[in-house]
Amino acid sequence: MTSKAPVFEKIYQDYLARVAGLDLKGKQDLLGIRVDEQTVFIPFFNNTFTVTPRDISDHRSHRPPHSVYVILCQYLLLSQERPEENSQLVTYRDF
């Protein structure tokens, strides 16, 4: 088994701290998430991930891979009050 660089843990802890500062209760319907006290439940590719101020885990209580928790946290951090009403199509490459 290979060990991960310490920077991954630093990134993980930074995301946890930033997400803990969010007020997501009013955004549940918009984001398709469920918020219960300090726990956020995010459905993602047929799995539900739990985000708390201390941990991010899947239904088996395992930490997801780096790429998955980055996506989950960015999804929460970059959420807007209202979605933009832009009907312009973009290609997958442009994302």
JOJO-V893070 format. One record per run of one state. SS is the DSSP state (~ for helix, > for strand, _ for the rest). FROM is the first residue (numbers start at 1). TO is the last residue. If there is no record, write none. Layout:
BEGIN
ss & from & to
SS & FROM & TO
SS & FROM & TO
END
This chain:
BEGIN
ss & from & to
_ & 1 & 5
~ & 6 & 20
_ & 21 & 24
~ & 25 & 31
_ & 32 & 32
> & 33 & 36
_ & 37 & 38
> & 39 & 43
_ & 44 & 47
> & 48 & 51
_ & 52 & 55
> & 56 & 57
_ & 58 & 65
~ & 66 & 77
_ & 78 & 91
~ & 92 & 94
_ & 95 & 95
END
